[in-house]
Amino acid sequence: MTTAYSSPTPTRANAPGRTVSIVGIVLGALGLLFSLLLGLPGLICSIVGAAKGNRLGYIGIVVSIACTAAGMAIGMALVHR
């Protein structure tokens, strides 16, 4: 008896771009504390995740831009105080 094997279908856990999108969200959120140091890599990872077709990549782009901008504003406010 022979069994036909097929390639596994992508699930939510191994969807293309999911891991890099999550890394982008985390780095983007840390951009609030470390500004461009982690915000820019978070943006790049999120763009890669979105390019691979993962919806979390788009969320990561928004988080990265918002948190990096807020981190820069907070940093500038503390320096000019």
mmCIF file of the N, C-alpha and C atoms, coordinates in Angstrom:
data_MODEL
# 
_entry.id   MODEL 
# 
loop_
_atom_site.group_PDB 
_atom_site.id 
_atom_site.type_symbol 
_atom_site.label_atom_id 
_atom_site.label_alt_id 
_atom_site.label_comp_id 
_atom_site.label_asym_id 
_atom_site.label_entity_id 
_atom_site.label_seq_id 
_atom_site.pdbx_PDB_ins_code 
_atom_site.Cartn_x 
_atom_site.Cartn_y 
_atom_site.Cartn_z 
_atom_site.occupancy 
_atom_site.B_iso_or_equiv 
_atom_site.pdbx_formal_charge 
_atom_site.auth_seq_id 
_atom_site.auth_comp_id 
_atom_site.auth_asym_id 
_atom_site.auth_atom_id 
_atom_site.pdbx_PDB_model_num 
ATOM 1   N N  . MET A 1 1  ? 0.845  -1.161 0.000  1.00 0.00 ? 1  MET A N  1 
ATOM 2   C CA . MET A 1 1  ? 0.000  0.000  0.000  1.00 0.00 ? 1  MET A CA 1 
ATOM 3   C C  . MET A 1 1  ? 0.899  1.235  0.000  1.00 0.00 ? 1  MET A C  1 
ATOM 4   N N  . THR A 1 2  ? 0.633  2.129  -0.922 1.00 0.00 ? 2  THR A N  1 
ATOM 5   C CA . THR A 1 2  ? 1.411  3.358  -1.018 1.00 0.00 ? 2  THR A CA 1 
ATOM 6   C C  . THR A 1 2  ? 0.568  4.528  -0.546 1.00 0.00 ? 2  THR A C  1 
ATOM 7   N N  . THR A 1 3  ? 1.241  5.472  0.033  1.00 0.00 ? 3  THR A N  1 
ATOM 8   C CA . THR A 1 3  ? 0.572  6.668  0.513  1.00 0.00 ? 3  THR A CA 1 
ATOM 9   C C  . THR A 1 3  ? 1.160  7.870  -0.211 1.00 0.00 ? 3  THR A C  1 
ATOM 10  N N  . ALA A 1 4  ? 0.295  8.745  -0.637 1.00 0.00 ? 4  ALA A N  1 
ATOM 11  C CA . ALA A 1 4  ? 0.750  9.951  -1.327 1.00 0.00 ? 4  ALA A CA 1 
ATOM 12  C C  . ALA A 1 4  ? 0.997  11.032 -0.285 1.00 0.00 ? 4  ALA A C  1 
ATOM 13  N N  . TYR A 1 5  ? 2.178  11.594 -0.349 1.00 0.00 ? 5  TYR A N  1 
ATOM 14  C CA . TYR A 1 5  ? 2.518  12.688 0.558  1.00 0.00 ? 5  TYR A CA 1 
ATOM 15  C C  . TYR A 1 5  ? 2.434  13.999 -0.188 1.00 0.00 ? 5  TYR A C  1 
ATOM 16  N N  . SER A 1 6  ? 1.901  14.980 0.468  1.00 0.00 ? 6  SER A N  1 
ATOM 17  C CA . SER A 1 6  ? 1.836  16.313 -0.134 1.00 0.00 ? 6  SER A CA 1 
ATOM 18  C C  . SER A 1 6  ? 2.571  17.287 0.780  1.00 0.00 ? 6  SER A C  1 
ATOM 19  N N  . SER A 1 7  ? 2.902  18.399 0.222  1.00 0.00 ? 7  SER A N  1 
ATOM 20  C CA . SER A 1 7  ? 3.598  19.401 1.027  1.00 0.00 ? 7  SER A CA 1 
ATOM 21  C C  . SER A 1 7  ? 2.628  19.978 2.054  1.00 0.00 ? 7  SER A C  1 
ATOM 22  N N  . PRO A 1 8  ? 3.145  20.306 3.239  1.00 0.00 ? 8  PRO A N  1 
ATOM 23  C CA . PRO A 1 8  ? 2.247  20.844 4.265  1.00 0.00 ? 8  PRO A CA 1 
ATOM 24  C C  . PRO A 1 8  ? 1.729  22.224 3.873  1.00 0.00 ? 8  PRO A C  1 
ATOM 25  N N  . THR A 1 9  ? 0.490  22.440 4.203  1.00 0.00 ? 9  THR A N  1 
ATOM 26  C CA . THR A 1 9  ? -0.101 23.747 3.914  1.00 0.00 ? 9  THR A CA 1 
ATOM 27  C C  . THR A 1 9  ? 0.271  24.710 5.023  1.00 0.00 ? 9  THR A C  1 
ATOM 28  N N  . PRO A 1 10 ? 0.504  25.981 4.686  1.00 0.00 ? 10 PRO A N  1 
ATOM 29  C CA . PRO A 1 10 ? 0.879  26.938 5.730  1.00 0.00 ? 10 PRO A CA 1 
ATOM 30  C C  . PRO A 1 10 ? -0.252 27.141 6.726  1.00 0.00 ? 10 PRO A C  1 
ATOM 31  N N  . THR A 1 11 ? 0.093  27.111 7.988  1.00 0.00 ? 11 THR A N  1 
ATOM 32  C CA . THR A 1 11 ? -0.883 27.386 9.037  1.00 0.00 ? 11 THR A CA 1 
ATOM 33  C C  . THR A 1 11 ? -0.557 28.754 9.621  1.00 0.00 ? 11 THR A C  1 
ATOM 34  N N  . ARG A 1 12 ? -1.312 29.142 10.613 1.00 0.00 ? 12 ARG A N  1 
ATOM 35  C CA . ARG A 1 12 ? -1.059 30.452 11.217 1.00 0.00 ? 12 ARG A CA 1 
ATOM 36  C C  . ARG A 1 12 ? 0.324  30.495 11.867 1.00 0.00 ? 12 ARG A C  1 
ATOM 37  N N  . ALA A 1 13 ? 0.793  29.353 12.378 1.00 0.00 ? 13 ALA A N  1 
ATOM 38  C CA . ALA A 1 13 ? 2.070  29.340 13.083 1.00 0.00 ? 13 ALA A CA 1 
ATOM 39  C C  . ALA A 1 13 ? 3.256  29.462 12.139 1.00 0.00 ? 13 ALA A C  1 
ATOM 40  N N  . ASN A 1 14 ? 3.142  28.938 10.922 1.00 0.00 ? 14 ASN A N  1 
ATOM 41  C CA . ASN A 1 14 ? 4.288  28.994 10.020 1.00 0.00 ? 14 ASN A CA 1 
ATOM 42  C C  . ASN A 1 14 ? 3.976  29.738 8.730  1.00 0.00 ? 14 ASN A C  1 
ATOM 43  N N  . ALA A 1 15 ? 3.072  30.687 8.801  1.00 0.00 ? 15 ALA A N  1 
ATOM 44  C CA . ALA A 1 15 ? 2.735  31.495 7.627  1.00 0.00 ? 15 ALA A CA 1 
ATOM 45  C C  . ALA A 1 15 ? 3.951  32.318 7.220  1.00 0.00 ? 15 ALA A C  1 
ATOM 46  N N  . PRO A 1 16 ? 4.153  32.523 5.930  1.00 0.00 ? 16 PRO A N  1 
ATOM 47  C CA . PRO A 1 16 ? 5.320  33.280 5.480  1.00 0.00 ? 16 PRO A CA 1 
ATOM 48  C C  . PRO A 1 16 ? 5.337  34.701 6.042  1.00 0.00 ? 16 PRO A C  1 
ATOM 49  N N  . GLY A 1 17 ? 6.459  35.082 6.619  1.00 0.00 ? 17 GLY A N  1 
ATOM 50  C CA . GLY A 1 17 ? 6.619  36.427 7.125  1.00 0.00 ? 17 GLY A CA 1 
ATOM 51  C C  . GLY A 1 17 ? 6.104  36.658 8.523  1.00 0.00 ? 17 GLY A C  1 
ATOM 52  N N  . ARG A 1 18 ? 5.511  35.656 9.151  1.00 0.00 ? 18 ARG A N  1 
ATOM 53  C CA . ARG A 1 18 ? 4.925  35.861 10.477 1.00 0.00 ? 18 ARG A CA 1 
ATOM 54  C C  . ARG A 1 18 ? 5.996  36.172 11.527 1.00 0.00 ? 18 ARG A C  1 
ATOM 55  N N  . THR A 1 19 ? 7.063  35.397 11.538 1.00 0.00 ? 19 THR A N  1 
ATOM 56  C CA . THR A 1 19 ? 8.107  35.598 12.545 1.00 0.00 ? 19 THR A CA 1 
ATOM 57  C C  . THR A 1 19 ? 8.770  36.961 12.397 1.00 0.00 ? 19 THR A C  1 
ATOM 58  N N  . VAL A 1 20 ? 9.123  37.313 11.171 1.00 0.00 ? 20 VAL A N  1 
ATOM 59  C CA . VAL A 1 20 ? 9.784  38.603 10.959 1.00 0.00 ? 20 VAL A CA 1 
ATOM 60  C C  . VAL A 1 20 ? 8.827  39.757 11.256 1.00 0.00 ? 20 VAL A C  1 
ATOM 61  N N  . SER A 1 21 ? 7.538  39.562 11.054 1.00 0.00 ? 21 SER A N  1 
ATOM 62  C CA . SER A 1 21 ? 6.555  40.597 11.390 1.00 0.00 ? 21 SER A CA 1 
ATOM 63  C C  . SER A 1 21 ? 6.464  40.797 12.902 1.00 0.00 ? 21 SER A C  1 
ATOM 64  N N  . ILE A 1 22 ? 6.480  39.707 13.649 1.00 0.00 ? 22 ILE A N  1 
ATOM 65  C CA . ILE A 1 22 ? 6.425  39.802 15.109 1.00 0.00 ? 22 ILE A CA 1 
ATOM 66  C C  . ILE A 1 22 ? 7.690  40.460 15.643 1.00 0.00 ? 22 ILE A C  1 
ATOM 67  N N  . VAL A 1 23 ? 8.842  40.106 15.077 1.00 0.00 ? 23 VAL A N  1 
ATOM 68  C CA . VAL A 1 23 ? 10.092 40.754 15.469 1.00 0.00 ? 23 VAL A CA 1 
ATOM 69  C C  . VAL A 1 23 ? 10.010 42.252 15.171 1.00 0.00 ? 23 VAL A C  1 
ATOM 70  N N  . GLY A 1 24 ? 9.419  42.612 14.039 1.00 0.00 ? 24 GLY A N  1 
ATOM 71  C CA . GLY A 1 24 ? 9.254  44.016 13.686 1.00 0.00 ? 24 GLY A CA 1 
ATOM 72  C C  . GLY A 1 24 ? 8.376  44.770 14.668 1.00 0.00 ? 24 GLY A C  1 
ATOM 73  N N  . ILE A 1 25 ? 7.314  44.134 15.126 1.00 0.00 ? 25 ILE A N  1 
ATOM 74  C CA . ILE A 1 25 ? 6.431  44.766 16.107 1.00 0.00 ? 25 ILE A CA 1 
ATOM 75  C C  . ILE A 1 25 ? 7.169  44.979 17.426 1.00 0.00 ? 25 ILE A C  1 
ATOM 76  N N  . VAL A 1 26 ? 7.907  43.976 17.870 1.00 0.00 ? 26 VAL A N  1 
ATOM 77  C CA . VAL A 1 26 ? 8.634  44.086 19.140 1.00 0.00 ? 26 VAL A CA 1 
ATOM 78  C C  . VAL A 1 26 ? 9.711  45.166 19.049 1.00 0.00 ? 26 VAL A C  1 
ATOM 79  N N  . LEU A 1 27 ? 10.493 45.134 17.975 1.00 0.00 ? 27 LEU A N  1 
ATOM 80  C CA . LEU A 1 27 ? 11.541 46.147 17.818 1.00 0.00 ? 27 LEU A CA 1 
ATOM 81  C C  . LEU A 1 27 ? 10.937 47.541 17.668 1.00 0.00 ? 27 LEU A C  1 
ATOM 82  N N  . GLY A 1 28 ? 9.836  47.632 16.942 1.00 0.00 ? 28 GLY A N  1 
ATOM 83  C CA . GLY A 1 28 ? 9.172  48.925 16.778 1.00 0.00 ? 28 GLY A CA 1 
ATOM 84  C C  . GLY A 1 28 ? 8.669  49.472 18.094 1.00 0.00 ? 28 GLY A C  1 
ATOM 85  N N  . ALA A 1 29 ? 8.119  48.609 18.939 1.00 0.00 ? 29 ALA A N  1 
ATOM 86  C CA . ALA A 1 29 ? 7.640  49.051 20.245 1.00 0.00 ? 29 ALA A CA 1 
ATOM 87  C C  . ALA A 1 29 ? 8.808  49.484 21.132 1.00 0.00 ? 29 ALA A C  1 
ATOM 88  N N  . LEU A 1 30 ? 9.930  48.784 21.019 1.00 0.00 ? 30 LEU A N  1 
ATOM 89  C CA . LEU A 1 30 ? 11.111 49.182 21.782 1.00 0.00 ? 30 LEU A CA 1 
ATOM 90  C C  . LEU A 1 30 ? 11.708 50.480 21.259 1.00 0.00 ? 30 LEU A C  1 
ATOM 91  N N  . GLY A 1 31 ? 11.296 50.885 20.070 1.00 0.00 ? 31 GLY A N  1 
ATOM 92  C CA . GLY A 1 31 ? 11.709 52.168 19.531 1.00 0.00 ? 31 GLY A CA 1 
ATOM 93  C C  . GLY A 1 31 ? 11.227 53.326 20.383 1.00 0.00 ? 31 GLY A C  1 
ATOM 94  N N  . LEU A 1 32 ? 10.233 53.082 21.224 1.00 0.00 ? 32 LEU A N  1 
ATOM 95  C CA . LEU A 1 32 ? 9.766  54.114 22.152 1.00 0.00 ? 32 LEU A CA 1 
ATOM 96  C C  . LEU A 1 32 ? 10.863 54.465 23.158 1.00 0.00 ? 32 LEU A C  1 
ATOM 97  N N  . LEU A 1 33 ? 11.635 53.465 23.553 1.00 0.00 ? 33 LEU A N  1 
ATOM 98  C CA . LEU A 1 33 ? 12.711 53.684 24.522 1.00 0.00 ? 33 LEU A CA 1 
ATOM 99  C C  . LEU A 1 33 ? 14.050 54.001 23.861 1.00 0.00 ? 33 LEU A C  1 
ATOM 100 N N  . PHE A 1 34 ? 14.323 53.348 22.721 1.00 0.00 ? 34 PHE A N  1 
ATOM 101 C CA . PHE A 1 34 ? 15.632 53.457 22.091 1.00 0.00 ? 34 PHE A CA 1 
ATOM 102 C C  . PHE A 1 34 ? 15.597 54.176 20.755 1.00 0.00 ? 34 PHE A C  1 
ATOM 103 N N  . SER A 1 35 ? 14.489 54.786 20.436 1.00 0.00 ? 35 SER A N  1 
ATOM 104 C CA . SER A 1 35 ? 14.305 55.605 19.245 1.00 0.00 ? 35 SER A CA 1 
ATOM 105 C C  . SER A 1 35 ? 14.793 54.932 17.968 1.00 0.00 ? 35 SER A C  1 
ATOM 106 N N  . LEU A 1 36 ? 15.686 55.559 17.238 1.00 0.00 ? 36 LEU A N  1 
ATOM 107 C CA . LEU A 1 36 ? 16.115 55.043 15.937 1.00 0.00 ? 36 LEU A CA 1 
ATOM 108 C C  . LEU A 1 36 ? 16.939 53.764 16.027 1.00 0.00 ? 36 LEU A C  1 
ATOM 109 N N  . LEU A 1 37 ? 17.567 53.530 17.170 1.00 0.00 ? 37 LEU A N  1 
ATOM 110 C CA . LEU A 1 37 ? 18.422 52.361 17.328 1.00 0.00 ? 37 LEU A CA 1 
ATOM 111 C C  . LEU A 1 37 ? 17.647 51.063 17.109 1.00 0.00 ? 37 LEU A C  1 
ATOM 112 N N  . LEU A 1 38 ? 16.424 50.985 17.609 1.00 0.00 ? 38 LEU A N  1 
ATOM 113 C CA . LEU A 1 38 ? 15.601 49.794 17.416 1.00 0.00 ? 38 LEU A CA 1 
ATOM 114 C C  . LEU A 1 38 ? 14.364 50.051 16.562 1.00 0.00 ? 38 LEU A C  1 
ATOM 115 N N  . GLY A 1 39 ? 13.965 51.299 16.434 1.00 0.00 ? 39 GLY A N  1 
ATOM 116 C CA . GLY A 1 39 ? 12.784 51.624 15.641 1.00 0.00 ? 39 GLY A CA 1 
ATOM 117 C C  . GLY A 1 39 ? 12.994 51.388 14.153 1.00 0.00 ? 39 GLY A C  1 
ATOM 118 N N  . LEU A 1 40 ? 14.175 51.747 13.656 1.00 0.00 ? 40 LEU A N  1 
ATOM 119 C CA . LEU A 1 40 ? 14.468 51.562 12.233 1.00 0.00 ? 40 LEU A CA 1 
ATOM 120 C C  . LEU A 1 40 ? 14.568 50.085 11.851 1.00 0.00 ? 40 LEU A C  1 
ATOM 121 N N  . PRO A 1 41 ? 15.284 49.253 12.612 1.00 0.00 ? 41 PRO A N  1 
ATOM 122 C CA . PRO A 1 41 ? 15.251 47.816 12.295 1.00 0.00 ? 41 PRO A CA 1 
ATOM 123 C C  . PRO A 1 41 ? 13.848 47.215 12.411 1.00 0.00 ? 41 PRO A C  1 
ATOM 124 N N  . GLY A 1 42 ? 13.058 47.726 13.347 1.00 0.00 ? 42 GLY A N  1 
ATOM 125 C CA . GLY A 1 42 ? 11.672 47.263 13.467 1.00 0.00 ? 42 GLY A CA 1 
ATOM 126 C C  . GLY A 1 42 ? 10.858 47.596 12.233 1.00 0.00 ? 42 GLY A C  1 
ATOM 127 N N  . LEU A 1 43 ? 11.084 48.786 11.691 1.00 0.00 ? 43 LEU A N  1 
ATOM 128 C CA . LEU A 1 43 ? 10.397 49.193 10.465 1.00 0.00 ? 43 LEU A CA 1 
ATOM 129 C C  . LEU A 1 43 ? 10.821 48.310 9.292  1.00 0.00 ? 43 LEU A C  1 
ATOM 130 N N  . ILE A 1 44 ? 12.102 48.028 9.196  1.00 0.00 ? 44 ILE A N  1 
ATOM 131 C CA . ILE A 1 44 ? 12.603 47.193 8.099  1.00 0.00 ? 44 ILE A CA 1 
ATOM 132 C C  . ILE A 1 44 ? 12.041 45.781 8.197  1.00 0.00 ? 44 ILE A C  1 
ATOM 133 N N  . CYS A 1 45 ? 12.051 45.202 9.404  1.00 0.00 ? 45 CYS A N  1 
ATOM 134 C CA . CYS A 1 45 ? 11.489 43.852 9.580  1.00 0.00 ? 45 CYS A CA 1 
ATOM 135 C C  . CYS A 1 45 ? 9.999  43.836 9.255  1.00 0.00 ? 45 CYS A C  1 
ATOM 136 N N  . SER A 1 46 ? 9.296  44.865 9.642  1.00 0.00 ? 46 SER A N  1 
ATOM 137 C CA . SER A 1 46 ? 7.859  44.931 9.367  1.00 0.00 ? 46 SER A CA 1 
ATOM 138 C C  . SER A 1 46 ? 7.582  45.043 7.873  1.00 0.00 ? 46 SER A C  1 
ATOM 139 N N  . ILE A 1 47 ? 8.393  45.804 7.167  1.00 0.00 ? 47 ILE A N  1 
ATOM 140 C CA . ILE A 1 47 ? 8.228  45.929 5.718  1.00 0.00 ? 47 ILE A CA 1 
ATOM 141 C C  . ILE A 1 47 ? 8.490  44.591 5.044  1.00 0.00 ? 47 ILE A C  1 
ATOM 142 N N  . VAL A 1 48 ? 9.504  43.866 5.507  1.00 0.00 ? 48 VAL A N  1 
ATOM 143 C CA . VAL A 1 48 ? 9.788  42.538 4.942  1.00 0.00 ? 48 VAL A CA 1 
ATOM 144 C C  . VAL A 1 48 ? 8.616  41.598 5.201  1.00 0.00 ? 48 VAL A C  1 
ATOM 145 N N  . GLY A 1 49 ? 8.066  41.634 6.420  1.00 0.00 ? 49 GLY A N  1 
ATOM 146 C CA . GLY A 1 49 ? 6.911  40.786 6.739  1.00 0.00 ? 49 GLY A CA 1 
ATOM 147 C C  . GLY A 1 49 ? 5.701  41.132 5.895  1.00 0.00 ? 49 GLY A C  1 
ATOM 148 N N  . ALA A 1 50 ? 5.464  42.421 5.677  1.00 0.00 ? 50 ALA A N  1 
ATOM 149 C CA . ALA A 1 50 ? 4.334  42.833 4.834  1.00 0.00 ? 50 ALA A CA 1 
ATOM 150 C C  . ALA A 1 50 ? 4.560  42.431 3.393  1.00 0.00 ? 50 ALA A C  1 
ATOM 151 N N  . ALA A 1 51 ? 5.811  42.501 2.936  1.00 0.00 ? 51 ALA A N  1 
ATOM 152 C CA . ALA A 1 51 ? 6.114  42.108 1.560  1.00 0.00 ? 51 ALA A CA 1 
ATOM 153 C C  . ALA A 1 51 ? 5.902  40.612 1.346  1.00 0.00 ? 51 ALA A C  1 
ATOM 154 N N  . LYS A 1 52 ? 6.051  39.831 2.415  1.00 0.00 ? 52 LYS A N  1 
ATOM 155 C CA . LYS A 1 52 ? 5.802  38.390 2.309  1.00 0.00 ? 52 LYS A CA 1 
ATOM 156 C C  . LYS A 1 52 ? 4.316  38.060 2.425  1.00 0.00 ? 52 LYS A C  1 
ATOM 157 N N  . GLY A 1 53 ? 3.503  39.074 2.624  1.00 0.00 ? 53 GLY A N  1 
ATOM 158 C CA . GLY A 1 53 ? 2.055  38.874 2.621  1.00 0.00 ? 53 GLY A CA 1 
ATOM 159 C C  . GLY A 1 53 ? 1.433  38.683 3.986  1.00 0.00 ? 53 GLY A C  1 
ATOM 160 N N  . ASN A 1 54 ? 2.140  39.002 5.044  1.00 0.00 ? 54 ASN A N  1 
ATOM 161 C CA . ASN A 1 54 ? 1.585  38.827 6.374  1.00 0.00 ? 54 ASN A CA 1 
ATOM 162 C C  . ASN A 1 54 ? 0.963  40.135 6.854  1.00 0.00 ? 54 ASN A C  1 
ATOM 163 N N  . ARG A 1 55 ? -0.259 40.042 7.381  1.00 0.00 ? 55 ARG A N  1 
ATOM 164 C CA . ARG A 1 55 ? -0.969 41.246 7.838  1.00 0.00 ? 55 ARG A CA 1 
ATOM 165 C C  . ARG A 1 55 ? -0.304 41.884 9.046  1.00 0.00 ? 55 ARG A C  1 
ATOM 166 N N  . LEU A 1 56 ? 0.392  41.099 9.858  1.00 0.00 ? 56 LEU A N  1 
ATOM 167 C CA . LEU A 1 56 ? 1.069  41.653 11.018 1.00 0.00 ? 56 LEU A CA 1 
ATOM 168 C C  . LEU A 1 56 ? 2.174  42.623 10.611 1.00 0.00 ? 56 LEU A C  1 
ATOM 169 N N  . GLY A 1 57 ? 2.682  42.481 9.404  1.00 0.00 ? 57 GLY A N  1 
ATOM 170 C CA . GLY A 1 57 ? 3.703  43.402 8.918  1.00 0.00 ? 57 GLY A CA 1 
ATOM 171 C C  . GLY A 1 57 ? 3.182  44.822 8.847  1.00 0.00 ? 57 GLY A C  1 
ATOM 172 N N  . TYR A 1 58 ? 1.941  44.978 8.437  1.00 0.00 ? 58 TYR A N  1 
ATOM 173 C CA . TYR A 1 58 ? 1.344  46.318 8.356  1.00 0.00 ? 58 TYR A CA 1 
ATOM 174 C C  . TYR A 1 58 ? 1.146  46.916 9.747  1.00 0.00 ? 58 TYR A C  1 
ATOM 175 N N  . ILE A 1 59 ? 0.781  46.083 10.693 1.00 0.00 ? 59 ILE A N  1 
ATOM 176 C CA . ILE A 1 59 ? 0.645  46.544 12.072 1.00 0.00 ? 59 ILE A CA 1 
ATOM 177 C C  . ILE A 1 59 ? 2.013  46.973 12.596 1.00 0.00 ? 59 ILE A C  1 
ATOM 178 N N  . GLY A 1 60 ? 3.036  46.190 12.272 1.00 0.00 ? 60 GLY A N  1 
ATOM 179 C CA . GLY A 1 60 ? 4.394  46.515 12.695 1.00 0.00 ? 60 GLY A CA 1 
ATOM 180 C C  . GLY A 1 60 ? 4.890  47.824 12.117 1.00 0.00 ? 60 GLY A C  1 
ATOM 181 N N  . ILE A 1 61 ? 4.515  48.109 10.870 1.00 0.00 ? 61 ILE A N  1 
ATOM 182 C CA . ILE A 1 61 ? 4.913  49.378 10.253 1.00 0.00 ? 61 ILE A CA 1 
ATOM 183 C C  . ILE A 1 61 ? 4.336  50.545 11.037 1.00 0.00 ? 61 ILE A C  1 
ATOM 184 N N  . VAL A 1 62 ? 3.068  50.470 11.379 1.00 0.00 ? 62 VAL A N  1 
ATOM 185 C CA . VAL A 1 62 ? 2.411  51.547 12.132 1.00 0.00 ? 62 VAL A CA 1 
ATOM 186 C C  . VAL A 1 62 ? 3.030  51.677 13.524 1.00 0.00 ? 62 VAL A C  1 
ATOM 187 N N  . VAL A 1 63 ? 3.240  50.548 14.199 1.00 0.00 ? 63 VAL A N  1 
ATOM 188 C CA . VAL A 1 63 ? 3.819  50.564 15.542 1.00 0.00 ? 63 VAL A CA 1 
ATOM 189 C C  . VAL A 1 63 ? 5.232  51.145 15.498 1.00 0.00 ? 63 VAL A C  1 
ATOM 190 N N  . SER A 1 64 ? 6.026  50.727 14.521 1.00 0.00 ? 64 SER A N  1 
ATOM 191 C CA . SER A 1 64 ? 7.410  51.203 14.416 1.00 0.00 ? 64 SER A CA 1 
ATOM 192 C C  . SER A 1 64 ? 7.466  52.706 14.193 1.00 0.00 ? 64 SER A C  1 
ATOM 193 N N  . ILE A 1 65 ? 6.654  53.200 13.275 1.00 0.00 ? 65 ILE A N  1 
ATOM 194 C CA . ILE A 1 65 ? 6.677  54.636 12.989 1.00 0.00 ? 65 ILE A CA 1 
ATOM 195 C C  . ILE A 1 65 ? 6.178  55.436 14.191 1.00 0.00 ? 65 ILE A C  1 
ATOM 196 N N  . ALA A 1 66 ? 5.066  55.005 14.786 1.00 0.00 ? 66 ALA A N  1 
ATOM 197 C CA . ALA A 1 66 ? 4.480  55.752 15.903 1.00 0.00 ? 66 ALA A CA 1 
ATOM 198 C C  . ALA A 1 66 ? 5.398  55.753 17.125 1.00 0.00 ? 66 ALA A C  1 
ATOM 199 N N  . CYS A 1 67 ? 5.919  54.594 17.489 1.00 0.00 ? 67 CYS A N  1 
ATOM 200 C CA . CYS A 1 67 ? 6.753  54.515 18.690 1.00 0.00 ? 67 CYS A CA 1 
ATOM 201 C C  . CYS A 1 67 ? 8.105  55.198 18.494 1.00 0.00 ? 67 CYS A C  1 
ATOM 202 N N  . THR A 1 68 ? 8.667  55.103 17.296 1.00 0.00 ? 68 THR A N  1 
ATOM 203 C CA . THR A 1 68 ? 9.939  55.770 17.041 1.00 0.00 ? 68 THR A CA 1 
ATOM 204 C C  . THR A 1 68 ? 9.764  57.282 17.084 1.00 0.00 ? 68 THR A C  1 
ATOM 205 N N  . ALA A 1 69 ? 8.696  57.776 16.473 1.00 0.00 ? 69 ALA A N  1 
ATOM 206 C CA . ALA A 1 69 ? 8.432  59.219 16.502 1.00 0.00 ? 69 ALA A CA 1 
ATOM 207 C C  . ALA A 1 69 ? 8.176  59.698 17.935 1.00 0.00 ? 69 ALA A C  1 
ATOM 208 N N  . ALA A 1 70 ? 7.415  58.933 18.700 1.00 0.00 ? 70 ALA A N  1 
ATOM 209 C CA . ALA A 1 70 ? 7.154  59.306 20.089 1.00 0.00 ? 70 ALA A CA 1 
ATOM 210 C C  . ALA A 1 70 ? 8.431  59.253 20.916 1.00 0.00 ? 70 ALA A C  1 
ATOM 211 N N  . GLY A 1 71 ? 9.264  58.250 20.682 1.00 0.00 ? 71 GLY A N  1 
ATOM 212 C CA . GLY A 1 71 ? 10.531 58.148 21.399 1.00 0.00 ? 71 GLY A CA 1 
ATOM 213 C C  . GLY A 1 71 ? 11.455 59.307 21.092 1.00 0.00 ? 71 GLY A C  1 
ATOM 214 N N  . MET A 1 72 ? 11.479 59.724 19.823 1.00 0.00 ? 72 MET A N  1 
ATOM 215 C CA . MET A 1 72 ? 12.300 60.881 19.457 1.00 0.00 ? 72 MET A CA 1 
ATOM 216 C C  . MET A 1 72 ? 11.770 62.154 20.109 1.00 0.00 ? 72 MET A C  1 
ATOM 217 N N  . ALA A 1 73 ? 10.460 62.314 20.136 1.00 0.00 ? 73 ALA A N  1 
ATOM 218 C CA . ALA A 1 73 ? 9.860  63.498 20.753 1.00 0.00 ? 73 ALA A CA 1 
ATOM 219 C C  . ALA A 1 73 ? 10.137 63.533 22.250 1.00 0.00 ? 73 ALA A C  1 
ATOM 220 N N  . ILE A 1 74 ? 10.022 62.402 22.905 1.00 0.00 ? 74 ILE A N  1 
ATOM 221 C CA . ILE A 1 74 ? 10.305 62.338 24.342 1.00 0.00 ? 74 ILE A CA 1 
ATOM 222 C C  . ILE A 1 74 ? 11.779 62.638 24.607 1.00 0.00 ? 74 ILE A C  1 
ATOM 223 N N  . GLY A 1 75 ? 12.649 62.055 23.788 1.00 0.00 ? 75 GLY A N  1 
ATOM 224 C CA . GLY A 1 75 ? 14.080 62.306 23.948 1.00 0.00 ? 75 GLY A CA 1 
ATOM 225 C C  . GLY A 1 75 ? 14.440 63.767 23.754 1.00 0.00 ? 75 GLY A C  1 
ATOM 226 N N  . MET A 1 76 ? 13.852 64.388 22.744 1.00 0.00 ? 76 MET A N  1 
ATOM 227 C CA . MET A 1 76 ? 14.133 65.813 22.498 1.00 0.00 ? 76 MET A CA 1 
ATOM 228 C C  . MET A 1 76 ? 13.574 66.675 23.630 1.00 0.00 ? 76 MET A C  1 
ATOM 229 N N  . ALA A 1 77 ? 12.431 66.307 24.168 1.00 0.00 ? 77 ALA A N  1 
ATOM 230 C CA . ALA A 1 77 ? 11.853 67.070 25.277 1.00 0.00 ? 77 ALA A CA 1 
ATOM 231 C C  . ALA A 1 77 ? 12.726 66.955 26.527 1.00 0.00 ? 77 ALA A C  1 
ATOM 232 N N  . LEU A 1 78 ? 13.312 65.799 26.746 1.00 0.00 ? 78 LEU A N  1 
ATOM 233 C CA . LEU A 1 78 ? 14.176 65.620 27.919 1.00 0.00 ? 78 LEU A CA 1 
ATOM 234 C C  . LEU A 1 78 ? 15.500 66.361 27.748 1.00 0.00 ? 78 LEU A C  1 
ATOM 235 N N  . VAL A 1 79 ? 16.017 66.414 26.532 1.00 0.00 ? 79 VAL A N  1 
ATOM 236 C CA . VAL A 1 79 ? 17.292 67.090 26.280 1.00 0.00 ? 79 VAL A CA 1 
ATOM 237 C C  . VAL A 1 79 ? 17.134 68.598 26.398 1.00 0.00 ? 79 VAL A C  1 
ATOM 238 N N  . HIS A 1 80 ? 16.044 69.129 25.888 1.00 0.00 ? 80 HIS A N  1 
ATOM 239 C CA . HIS A 1 80 ? 15.825 70.574 25.897 1.00 0.00 ? 80 HIS A CA 1 
ATOM 240 C C  . HIS A 1 80 ? 15.158 71.092 27.145 1.00 0.00 ? 80 HIS A C  1 
ATOM 241 N N  . ARG A 1 81 ? 15.102 70.310 28.153 1.00 0.00 ? 81 ARG A N  1 
ATOM 242 C CA . ARG A 1 81 ? 14.440 70.680 29.386 1.00 0.00 ? 81 ARG A CA 1 
ATOM 243 C C  . ARG A 1 81 ? 15.271 71.538 30.259 1.00 0.00 ? 81 ARG A C  1 
# 
